[in-house]
Every structure is written in structure tokens, then in C-alpha cells.
Amino acid sequence: KLVAKRPINPAYPTELKTIGDHLRKTRLDRELTQNQVSTIIGVTTDTVTNWELNRNSPRKRFHSRIYNFLGKVPPIN
């Protein structure tokens, strides 16, 4: 039986600078899909993808839902 550490997912953010970075880290830590996160937050899967890739930022009206998902208000640099 071989035992080894699981390699780090290449999609895992190395620095947490944006809300999208925090979303991706939390999603990967919880082993959720973008579709599952989009259902939890109440947006489309494409919206979660764009946030995680930092193509755009979430509007203020989604911040409370995102913070509830994250379990905290993330420090943004």
C-alpha cells in the first residue's frame, strides 16, 4: 500500500487578495463545485467562475451572502 500526501490543487490560490480568491479557497477546502456554490449564494455558475478568476467583483448586494458562505468577512488587500 502506497501512502503519500495529496498534491496541492493547481487552482488553489497562493495569495488571498480578492473576494474571488477567498471564494475559491473556501470552495476547494470544502470540496464543492462552482455549481454548488452558485446555488448557495444565489447566482449563476458563470458568475462564480468570473469572481474566482477575478474577471469582475461581486456587487455589494451579494457581499452578505458571500460572507455567510465564507463564515467571515475576509481581509481584502
Secondary structure, 3 states (H helix, E strand, C coil): CCCCCCCCCCCCCCCCCCHHHHHHHHHHHCCCCHHHHHHHHCCCHHHHHHHHCCCCCCCHHHHHHHHHHHCCCCCCC
